Amino acid sequence: MELETVNKLYLELSQVTTATTARELALVSALRRARQALADYLPAHRNEVTDAAIAEADAVLASLWATGHGAV
């Protein structure tokens, strides 16, 4: 195989492996909705568990955004 062909195949593969799948986008969307539902929960019913869940969701979403997988 010629070097040019190998380089083109490598480029194609690298684009596929970094692409965000429809499933990943759906999971990010579901996480955002769940996070928002917790954040909007009546303040009288929020506690350390809901606050921790919101913080964890925020951290995951920030990580996804930083890697380009959270943009929807």
HTML snippet that shows the backbone in 3Dmol.js (N, CA, C, O; Angstrom):
<script src="https://3Dmol.org/build/3Dmol-min.js"></script>
<div id="view" style="width:600px;height:400px;position:relative"></div>
<script>
const pdb = `
ATOM      1  N   MET A   1       0.841  -1.176   0.000  1.00  0.00           N
ATOM      2  CA  MET A   1       0.000   0.000   0.000  1.00  0.00           C
ATOM      3  C   MET A   1       0.891   1.245   0.000  1.00  0.00           C
ATOM      4  O   MET A   1       1.919   1.284   0.676  1.00  0.00           O
ATOM      5  N   GLU A   2       0.499   2.220  -0.737  1.00  0.00           N
ATOM      6  CA  GLU A   2       1.266   3.457  -0.789  1.00  0.00           C
ATOM      7  C   GLU A   2       1.032   4.286   0.476  1.00  0.00           C
ATOM      8  O   GLU A   2      -0.007   4.192   1.130  1.00  0.00           O
ATOM      9  N   LEU A   3       2.023   5.083   0.784  1.00  0.00           N
ATOM     10  CA  LEU A   3       1.946   5.929   1.981  1.00  0.00           C
ATOM     11  C   LEU A   3       0.738   6.865   1.925  1.00  0.00           C
ATOM     12  O   LEU A   3       0.085   7.088   2.944  1.00  0.00           O
ATOM     13  N   GLU A   4       0.442   7.401   0.773  1.00  0.00           N
ATOM     14  CA  GLU A   4      -0.697   8.305   0.633  1.00  0.00           C
ATOM     15  C   GLU A   4      -2.012   7.595   0.980  1.00  0.00           C
ATOM     16  O   GLU A   4      -2.874   8.166   1.649  1.00  0.00           O
ATOM     17  N   THR A   5      -2.152   6.376   0.530  1.00  0.00           N
ATOM     18  CA  THR A   5      -3.356   5.595   0.822  1.00  0.00           C
ATOM     19  C   THR A   5      -3.464   5.317   2.322  1.00  0.00           C
ATOM     20  O   THR A   5      -4.535   5.451   2.914  1.00  0.00           O
ATOM     21  N   VAL A   6      -2.352   4.933   2.920  1.00  0.00           N
ATOM     22  CA  VAL A   6      -2.330   4.669   4.363  1.00  0.00           C
ATOM     23  C   VAL A   6      -2.707   5.931   5.127  1.00  0.00           C
ATOM     24  O   VAL A   6      -3.483   5.861   6.080  1.00  0.00           O
ATOM     25  N   ASN A   7      -2.178   7.073   4.733  1.00  0.00           N
ATOM     26  CA  ASN A   7      -2.500   8.334   5.404  1.00  0.00           C
ATOM     27  C   ASN A   7      -3.983   8.668   5.288  1.00  0.00           C
ATOM     28  O   ASN A   7      -4.591   9.123   6.257  1.00  0.00           O
ATOM     29  N   LYS A   8      -4.570   8.447   4.116  1.00  0.00           N
ATOM     30  CA  LYS A   8      -6.005   8.711   3.933  1.00  0.00           C
ATOM     31  C   LYS A   8      -6.853   7.792   4.801  1.00  0.00           C
ATOM     32  O   LYS A   8      -7.827   8.229   5.414  1.00  0.00           O
ATOM     33  N   LEU A   9      -6.478   6.521   4.850  1.00  0.00           N
ATOM     34  CA  LEU A   9      -7.222   5.572   5.687  1.00  0.00           C
ATOM     35  C   LEU A   9      -7.111   5.938   7.162  1.00  0.00           C
ATOM     36  O   LEU A   9      -8.090   5.838   7.903  1.00  0.00           O
ATOM     37  N   TYR A  10      -5.929   6.360   7.590  1.00  0.00           N
ATOM     38  CA  TYR A  10      -5.736   6.778   8.976  1.00  0.00           C
ATOM     39  C   TYR A  10      -6.609   7.983   9.300  1.00  0.00           C
ATOM     40  O   TYR A  10      -7.228   8.038  10.363  1.00  0.00           O
ATOM     41  N   LEU A  11      -6.658   8.937   8.396  1.00  0.00           N
ATOM     42  CA  LEU A  11      -7.486  10.126   8.602  1.00  0.00           C
ATOM     43  C   LEU A  11      -8.956   9.746   8.710  1.00  0.00           C
ATOM     44  O   LEU A  11      -9.665  10.241   9.586  1.00  0.00           O
ATOM     45  N   GLU A  12      -9.412   8.873   7.825  1.00  0.00           N
ATOM     46  CA  GLU A  12     -10.812   8.413   7.877  1.00  0.00           C
ATOM     47  C   GLU A  12     -11.112   7.738   9.216  1.00  0.00           C
ATOM     48  O   GLU A  12     -12.135   8.022   9.840  1.00  0.00           O
ATOM     49  N   LEU A  13     -10.233   6.856   9.653  1.00  0.00           N
ATOM     50  CA  LEU A  13     -10.434   6.137  10.903  1.00  0.00           C
ATOM     51  C   LEU A  13     -10.433   7.083  12.092  1.00  0.00           C
ATOM     52  O   LEU A  13     -11.248   6.927  13.002  1.00  0.00           O
ATOM     53  N   SER A  14      -9.536   8.059  12.102  1.00  0.00           N
ATOM     54  CA  SER A  14      -9.479   8.980  13.235  1.00  0.00           C
ATOM     55  C   SER A  14     -10.746   9.817  13.331  1.00  0.00           C
ATOM     56  O   SER A  14     -11.159  10.176  14.433  1.00  0.00           O
ATOM     57  N   GLN A  15     -11.367  10.136  12.207  1.00  0.00           N
ATOM     58  CA  GLN A  15     -12.616  10.904  12.239  1.00  0.00           C
ATOM     59  C   GLN A  15     -13.763  10.054  12.765  1.00  0.00           C
ATOM     60  O   GLN A  15     -14.628  10.555  13.484  1.00  0.00           O
ATOM     61  N   VAL A  16     -13.778   8.791  12.419  1.00  0.00           N
ATOM     62  CA  VAL A  16     -14.837   7.886  12.891  1.00  0.00           C
ATOM     63  C   VAL A  16     -14.707   7.648  14.388  1.00  0.00           C
ATOM     64  O   VAL A  16     -15.710   7.648  15.101  1.00  0.00           O
ATOM     65  N   THR A  17     -13.493   7.445  14.872  1.00  0.00           N
ATOM     66  CA  THR A  17     -13.312   7.115  16.282  1.00  0.00           C
ATOM     67  C   THR A  17     -13.560   8.292  17.207  1.00  0.00           C
ATOM     68  O   THR A  17     -13.795   8.088  18.398  1.00  0.00           O
ATOM     69  N   THR A  18     -13.516   9.522  16.696  1.00  0.00           N
ATOM     70  CA  THR A  18     -13.773  10.678  17.555  1.00  0.00           C
ATOM     71  C   THR A  18     -15.182  11.236  17.377  1.00  0.00           C
ATOM     72  O   THR A  18     -15.571  12.171  18.078  1.00  0.00           O
ATOM     73  N   ALA A  19     -15.938  10.678  16.461  1.00  0.00           N
ATOM     74  CA  ALA A  19     -17.293  11.170  16.210  1.00  0.00           C
ATOM     75  C   ALA A  19     -18.214  10.798  17.369  1.00  0.00           C
ATOM     76  O   ALA A  19     -18.079   9.731  17.967  1.00  0.00           O
ATOM     77  N   THR A  20     -19.137  11.679  17.671  1.00  0.00           N
ATOM     78  CA  THR A  20     -20.133  11.419  18.699  1.00  0.00           C
ATOM     79  C   THR A  20     -21.291  10.670  18.055  1.00  0.00           C
ATOM     80  O   THR A  20     -21.837  11.105  17.042  1.00  0.00           O
ATOM     81  N   THR A  21     -21.656   9.550  18.647  1.00  0.00           N
ATOM     82  CA  THR A  21     -22.735   8.747  18.090  1.00  0.00           C
ATOM     83  C   THR A  21     -24.098   9.293  18.513  1.00  0.00           C
ATOM     84  O   THR A  21     -24.199  10.083  19.452  1.00  0.00           O
ATOM     85  N   ALA A  22     -25.118   8.872  17.822  1.00  0.00           N
ATOM     86  CA  ALA A  22     -26.485   9.276  18.172  1.00  0.00           C
ATOM     87  C   ALA A  22     -26.825   8.801  19.584  1.00  0.00           C
ATOM     88  O   ALA A  22     -27.519   9.497  20.325  1.00  0.00           O
ATOM     89  N   ARG A  23     -26.340   7.625  19.954  1.00  0.00           N
ATOM     90  CA  ARG A  23     -26.598   7.091  21.299  1.00  0.00           C
ATOM     91  C   ARG A  23     -25.944   7.976  22.355  1.00  0.00           C
ATOM     92  O   ARG A  23     -26.554   8.275  23.381  1.00  0.00           O
ATOM     93  N   GLU A  24     -24.701   8.397  22.105  1.00  0.00           N
ATOM     94  CA  GLU A  24     -24.016   9.275  23.051  1.00  0.00           C
ATOM     95  C   GLU A  24     -24.751  10.609  23.185  1.00  0.00           C
ATOM     96  O   GLU A  24     -24.895  11.132  24.290  1.00  0.00           O
ATOM     97  N   LEU A  25     -25.207  11.150  22.074  1.00  0.00           N
ATOM     98  CA  LEU A  25     -25.962  12.405  22.118  1.00  0.00           C
ATOM     99  C   LEU A  25     -27.252  12.242  22.909  1.00  0.00           C
ATOM    100  O   LEU A  25     -27.640  13.134  23.663  1.00  0.00           O
ATOM    101  N   ALA A  26     -27.919  11.099  22.735  1.00  0.00           N
ATOM    102  CA  ALA A  26     -29.149  10.836  23.480  1.00  0.00           C
ATOM    103  C   ALA A  26     -28.870  10.725  24.973  1.00  0.00           C
ATOM    104  O   ALA A  26     -29.653  11.208  25.791  1.00  0.00           O
ATOM    105  N   LEU A  27     -27.750  10.086  25.332  1.00  0.00           N
ATOM    106  CA  LEU A  27     -27.399   9.957  26.749  1.00  0.00           C
ATOM    107  C   LEU A  27     -27.071  11.311  27.367  1.00  0.00           C
ATOM    108  O   LEU A  27     -27.462  11.587  28.501  1.00  0.00           O
ATOM    109  N   VAL A  28     -26.361  12.151  26.634  1.00  0.00           N
ATOM    110  CA  VAL A  28     -26.050  13.501  27.124  1.00  0.00           C
ATOM    111  C   VAL A  28     -27.339  14.291  27.327  1.00  0.00           C
ATOM    112  O   VAL A  28     -27.504  14.986  28.329  1.00  0.00           O
ATOM    113  N   SER A  29     -28.239  14.174  26.371  1.00  0.00           N
ATOM    114  CA  SER A  29     -29.520  14.876  26.471  1.00  0.00           C
ATOM    115  C   SER A  29     -30.319  14.384  27.685  1.00  0.00           C
ATOM    116  O   SER A  29     -30.918  15.183  28.406  1.00  0.00           O
ATOM    117  N   ALA A  30     -30.324  13.084  27.900  1.00  0.00           N
ATOM    118  CA  ALA A  30     -31.038  12.514  29.052  1.00  0.00           C
ATOM    119  C   ALA A  30     -30.414  12.986  30.363  1.00  0.00           C
ATOM    120  O   ALA A  30     -31.125  13.297  31.319  1.00  0.00           O
ATOM    121  N   LEU A  31     -29.074  13.037  30.404  1.00  0.00           N
ATOM    122  CA  LEU A  31     -28.404  13.516  31.611  1.00  0.00           C
ATOM    123  C   LEU A  31     -28.736  14.976  31.875  1.00  0.00           C
ATOM    124  O   LEU A  31     -28.970  15.367  33.018  1.00  0.00           O
ATOM    125  N   ARG A  32     -28.756  15.776  30.825  1.00  0.00           N
ATOM    126  CA  ARG A  32     -29.110  17.195  31.003  1.00  0.00           C
ATOM    127  C   ARG A  32     -30.536  17.342  31.543  1.00  0.00           C
ATOM    128  O   ARG A  32     -30.782  18.150  32.438  1.00  0.00           O
ATOM    129  N   ARG A  33     -31.470  16.562  31.000  1.00  0.00           N
ATOM    130  CA  ARG A  33     -32.862  16.644  31.472  1.00  0.00           C
ATOM    131  C   ARG A  33     -32.986  16.183  32.917  1.00  0.00           C
ATOM    132  O   ARG A  33     -33.701  16.797  33.709  1.00  0.00           O
ATOM    133  N   ALA A  34     -32.293  15.107  33.261  1.00  0.00           N
ATOM    134  CA  ALA A  34     -32.342  14.602  34.637  1.00  0.00           C
ATOM    135  C   ALA A  34     -31.724  15.616  35.601  1.00  0.00           C
ATOM    136  O   ALA A  34     -32.240  15.840  36.696  1.00  0.00           O
ATOM    137  N   ARG A  35     -30.615  16.223  35.179  1.00  0.00           N
ATOM    138  CA  ARG A  35     -29.961  17.236  36.009  1.00  0.00           C
ATOM    139  C   ARG A  35     -30.885  18.425  36.221  1.00  0.00           C
ATOM    140  O   ARG A  35     -30.998  18.944  37.332  1.00  0.00           O
ATOM    141  N   GLN A  36     -31.544  18.851  35.154  1.00  0.00           N
ATOM    142  CA  GLN A  36     -32.448  19.996  35.262  1.00  0.00           C
ATOM    143  C   GLN A  36     -33.647  19.665  36.141  1.00  0.00           C
ATOM    144  O   GLN A  36     -34.107  20.510  36.910  1.00  0.00           O
ATOM    145  N   ALA A  37     -34.153  18.447  36.032  1.00  0.00           N
ATOM    146  CA  ALA A  37     -35.276  18.036  36.883  1.00  0.00           C
ATOM    147  C   ALA A  37     -34.873  18.089  38.355  1.00  0.00           C
ATOM    148  O   ALA A  37     -35.653  18.536  39.196  1.00  0.00           O
ATOM    149  N   LEU A  38     -33.667  17.638  38.668  1.00  0.00           N
ATOM    150  CA  LEU A  38     -33.189  17.709  40.054  1.00  0.00           C
ATOM    151  C   LEU A  38     -33.007  19.154  40.501  1.00  0.00           C
ATOM    152  O   LEU A  38     -33.378  19.518  41.617  1.00  0.00           O
ATOM    153  N   ALA A  39     -32.437  19.970  39.631  1.00  0.00           N
ATOM    154  CA  ALA A  39     -32.178  21.368  39.988  1.00  0.00           C
ATOM    155  C   ALA A  39     -33.480  22.138  40.201  1.00  0.00           C
ATOM    156  O   ALA A  39     -33.544  23.038  41.038  1.00  0.00           O
ATOM    157  N   ASP A  40     -34.509  21.785  39.448  1.00  0.00           N
ATOM    158  CA  ASP A  40     -35.803  22.469  39.555  1.00  0.00           C
ATOM    159  C   ASP A  40     -36.677  21.907  40.666  1.00  0.00           C
ATOM    160  O   ASP A  40     -37.738  22.456  40.965  1.00  0.00           O
ATOM    161  N   TYR A  41     -36.235  20.818  41.276  1.00  0.00           N
ATOM    162  CA  TYR A  41     -37.009  20.176  42.337  1.00  0.00           C
ATOM    163  C   TYR A  41     -37.275  21.188  43.447  1.00  0.00           C
ATOM    164  O   TYR A  41     -36.434  22.041  43.729  1.00  0.00           O
ATOM    165  N   LEU A  42     -38.427  21.095  44.065  1.00  0.00           N
ATOM    166  CA  LEU A  42     -38.784  22.043  45.119  1.00  0.00           C
ATOM    167  C   LEU A  42     -37.667  22.172  46.147  1.00  0.00           C
ATOM    168  O   LEU A  42     -37.211  21.169  46.694  1.00  0.00           O
ATOM    169  N   PRO A  43     -37.228  23.389  46.411  1.00  0.00           N
ATOM    170  CA  PRO A  43     -36.110  23.587  47.346  1.00  0.00           C
ATOM    171  C   PRO A  43     -36.330  22.921  48.702  1.00  0.00           C
ATOM    172  O   PRO A  43     -35.371  22.482  49.335  1.00  0.00           O
ATOM    173  N   ALA A  44     -37.545  22.843  49.140  1.00  0.00           N
ATOM    174  CA  ALA A  44     -37.825  22.226  50.447  1.00  0.00           C
ATOM    175  C   ALA A  44     -37.516  20.727  50.434  1.00  0.00           C
ATOM    176  O   ALA A  44     -37.286  20.134  51.488  1.00  0.00           O
ATOM    177  N   HIS A  45     -37.509  20.117  49.257  1.00  0.00           N
ATOM    178  CA  HIS A  45     -37.281  18.676  49.160  1.00  0.00           C
ATOM    179  C   HIS A  45     -35.861  18.329  48.734  1.00  0.00           C
ATOM    180  O   HIS A  45     -35.482  17.158  48.717  1.00  0.00           O
ATOM    181  N   ARG A  46     -35.083  19.339  48.394  1.00  0.00           N
ATOM    182  CA  ARG A  46     -33.696  19.062  48.016  1.00  0.00           C
ATOM    183  C   ARG A  46     -32.888  18.792  49.262  1.00  0.00           C
ATOM    184  O   ARG A  46     -33.168  19.328  50.334  1.00  0.00           O
ATOM    185  N   ASN A  47     -31.885  17.956  49.108  1.00  0.00           N
ATOM    186  CA  ASN A  47     -31.018  17.619  50.233  1.00  0.00           C
ATOM    187  C   ASN A  47     -29.612  17.333  49.718  1.00  0.00           C
ATOM    188  O   ASN A  47     -29.304  17.601  48.557  1.00  0.00           O
ATOM    189  N   GLU A  48     -28.757  16.788  50.586  1.00  0.00           N
ATOM    190  CA  GLU A  48     -27.381  16.531  50.175  1.00  0.00           C
ATOM    191  C   GLU A  48     -27.287  15.494  49.047  1.00  0.00           C
ATOM    192  O   GLU A  48     -26.347  15.523  48.253  1.00  0.00           O
ATOM    193  N   VAL A  49     -28.246  14.594  48.979  1.00  0.00           N
ATOM    194  CA  VAL A  49     -28.232  13.584  47.919  1.00  0.00           C
ATOM    195  C   VAL A  49     -28.543  14.224  46.565  1.00  0.00           C
ATOM    196  O   VAL A  49     -27.839  13.982  45.585  1.00  0.00           O
ATOM    197  N   THR A  50     -29.595  15.038  46.514  1.00  0.00           N
ATOM    198  CA  THR A  50     -29.923  15.686  45.240  1.00  0.00           C
ATOM    199  C   THR A  50     -28.846  16.690  44.850  1.00  0.00           C
ATOM    200  O   THR A  50     -28.513  16.815  43.672  1.00  0.00           O
ATOM    201  N   ASP A  51     -28.298  17.407  45.829  1.00  0.00           N
ATOM    202  CA  ASP A  51     -27.225  18.357  45.528  1.00  0.00           C
ATOM    203  C   ASP A  51     -25.983  17.640  45.003  1.00  0.00           C
ATOM    204  O   ASP A  51     -25.324  18.139  44.092  1.00  0.00           O
ATOM    205  N   ALA A  52     -25.658  16.477  45.567  1.00  0.00           N
ATOM    206  CA  ALA A  52     -24.504  15.699  45.092  1.00  0.00           C
ATOM    207  C   ALA A  52     -24.751  15.175  43.681  1.00  0.00           C
ATOM    208  O   ALA A  52     -23.841  15.159  42.853  1.00  0.00           O
ATOM    209  N   ALA A  53     -25.973  14.751  43.410  1.00  0.00           N
ATOM    210  CA  ALA A  53     -26.307  14.259  42.071  1.00  0.00           C
ATOM    211  C   ALA A  53     -26.205  15.375  41.030  1.00  0.00           C
ATOM    212  O   ALA A  53     -25.726  15.157  39.917  1.00  0.00           O
ATOM    213  N   ILE A  54     -26.656  16.560  41.403  1.00  0.00           N
ATOM    214  CA  ILE A  54     -26.548  17.715  40.499  1.00  0.00           C
ATOM    215  C   ILE A  54     -25.078  18.043  40.244  1.00  0.00           C
ATOM    216  O   ILE A  54     -24.687  18.292  39.104  1.00  0.00           O
ATOM    217  N   ALA A  55     -24.271  18.046  41.287  1.00  0.00           N
ATOM    218  CA  ALA A  55     -22.845  18.343  41.140  1.00  0.00           C
ATOM    219  C   ALA A  55     -22.153  17.290  40.267  1.00  0.00           C
ATOM    220  O   ALA A  55     -21.307  17.626  39.439  1.00  0.00           O
ATOM    221  N   GLU A  56     -22.510  16.034  40.454  1.00  0.00           N
ATOM    222  CA  GLU A  56     -21.912  14.965  39.646  1.00  0.00           C
ATOM    223  C   GLU A  56     -22.325  15.097  38.177  1.00  0.00           C
ATOM    224  O   GLU A  56     -21.498  14.932  37.281  1.00  0.00           O
ATOM    225  N   ALA A  57     -23.590  15.391  37.936  1.00  0.00           N
ATOM    226  CA  ALA A  57     -24.055  15.592  36.562  1.00  0.00           C
ATOM    227  C   ALA A  57     -23.339  16.783  35.930  1.00  0.00           C
ATOM    228  O   ALA A  57     -22.951  16.721  34.764  1.00  0.00           O
ATOM    229  N   ASP A  58     -23.160  17.862  36.686  1.00  0.00           N
ATOM    230  CA  ASP A  58     -22.443  19.032  36.174  1.00  0.00           C
ATOM    231  C   ASP A  58     -21.006  18.671  35.798  1.00  0.00           C
ATOM    232  O   ASP A  58     -20.500  19.117  34.769  1.00  0.00           O
ATOM    233  N   ALA A  59     -20.352  17.865  36.629  1.00  0.00           N
ATOM    234  CA  ALA A  59     -18.966  17.464  36.359  1.00  0.00           C
ATOM    235  C   ALA A  59     -18.879  16.601  35.097  1.00  0.00           C
ATOM    236  O   ALA A  59     -17.977  16.778  34.278  1.00  0.00           O
ATOM    237  N   VAL A  60     -19.810  15.680  34.948  1.00  0.00           N
ATOM    238  CA  VAL A  60     -19.810  14.826  33.755  1.00  0.00           C
ATOM    239  C   VAL A  60     -20.078  15.653  32.509  1.00  0.00           C
ATOM    240  O   VAL A  60     -19.397  15.491  31.497  1.00  0.00           O
ATOM    241  N   LEU A  61     -21.062  16.534  32.575  1.00  0.00           N
ATOM    242  CA  LEU A  61     -21.378  17.376  31.421  1.00  0.00           C
ATOM    243  C   LEU A  61     -20.210  18.292  31.068  1.00  0.00           C
ATOM    244  O   LEU A  61     -19.935  18.510  29.888  1.00  0.00           O
ATOM    245  N   ALA A  62     -19.517  18.833  32.072  1.00  0.00           N
ATOM    246  CA  ALA A  62     -18.352  19.686  31.817  1.00  0.00           C
ATOM    247  C   ALA A  62     -17.240  18.891  31.137  1.00  0.00           C
ATOM    248  O   ALA A  62     -16.579  19.389  30.226  1.00  0.00           O
ATOM    249  N   SER A  63     -17.040  17.666  31.580  1.00  0.00           N
ATOM    250  CA  SER A  63     -16.022  16.801  30.983  1.00  0.00           C
ATOM    251  C   SER A  63     -16.373  16.472  29.531  1.00  0.00           C
ATOM    252  O   SER A  63     -15.507  16.490  28.657  1.00  0.00           O
ATOM    253  N   LEU A  64     -17.631  16.176  29.287  1.00  0.00           N
ATOM    254  CA  LEU A  64     -18.079  15.876  27.919  1.00  0.00           C
ATOM    255  C   LEU A  64     -17.927  17.099  27.033  1.00  0.00           C
ATOM    256  O   LEU A  64     -17.497  16.993  25.884  1.00  0.00           O
ATOM    257  N   TRP A  65     -18.276  18.250  27.563  1.00  0.00           N
ATOM    258  CA  TRP A  65     -18.162  19.491  26.793  1.00  0.00           C
ATOM    259  C   TRP A  65     -16.698  19.756  26.437  1.00  0.00           C
ATOM    260  O   TRP A  65     -16.389  20.160  25.316  1.00  0.00           O
ATOM    261  N   ALA A  66     -15.804  19.528  27.398  1.00  0.00           N
ATOM    262  CA  ALA A  66     -14.378  19.778  27.174  1.00  0.00           C
ATOM    263  C   ALA A  66     -13.796  18.872  26.094  1.00  0.00           C
ATOM    264  O   ALA A  66     -12.852  19.259  25.406  1.00  0.00           O
ATOM    265  N   THR A  67     -14.341  17.692  25.942  1.00  0.00           N
ATOM    266  CA  THR A  67     -13.836  16.765  24.934  1.00  0.00           C
ATOM    267  C   THR A  67     -14.621  16.845  23.634  1.00  0.00           C
ATOM    268  O   THR A  67     -14.352  16.097  22.694  1.00  0.00           O
ATOM    269  N   GLY A  68     -15.593  17.752  23.580  1.00  0.00           N
ATOM    270  CA  GLY A  68     -16.367  17.925  22.351  1.00  0.00           C
ATOM    271  C   GLY A  68     -17.522  16.961  22.197  1.00  0.00           C
ATOM    272  O   GLY A  68     -18.151  16.913  21.140  1.00  0.00           O
ATOM    273  N   HIS A  69     -17.814  16.188  23.238  1.00  0.00           N
ATOM    274  CA  HIS A  69     -18.894  15.220  23.146  1.00  0.00           C
ATOM    275  C   HIS A  69     -20.198  15.705  23.768  1.00  0.00           C
ATOM    276  O   HIS A  69     -21.200  14.992  23.742  1.00  0.00           O
ATOM    277  N   GLY A  70     -20.191  16.899  24.321  1.00  0.00           N
ATOM    278  CA  GLY A  70     -21.390  17.387  24.990  1.00  0.00           C
ATOM    279  C   GLY A  70     -22.144  18.431  24.206  1.00  0.00           C
ATOM    280  O   GLY A  70     -23.170  18.932  24.666  1.00  0.00           O
ATOM    281  N   ALA A  71     -21.657  18.767  23.039  1.00  0.00           N
ATOM    282  CA  ALA A  71     -22.299  19.805  22.241  1.00  0.00           C
ATOM    283  C   ALA A  71     -23.516  19.245  21.525  1.00  0.00           C
ATOM    284  O   ALA A  71     -23.403  18.439  20.602  1.00  0.00           O
ATOM    285  N   VAL A  72     -24.672  19.687  21.969  1.00  0.00           N
ATOM    286  CA  VAL A  72     -25.915  19.286  21.302  1.00  0.00           C
ATOM    287  C   VAL A  72     -26.754  20.517  21.105  1.00  0.00           C
ATOM    288  O   VAL A  72     -27.855  20.434  20.560  1.00  0.00           O
TER     289      VAL A  72
END
`;
const viewer = $3Dmol.createViewer("view");
viewer.addModel(pdb, "pdb");
viewer.setStyle({}, {cartoon: {color: "spectrum"}});
viewer.zoomTo();
viewer.render();
</script>
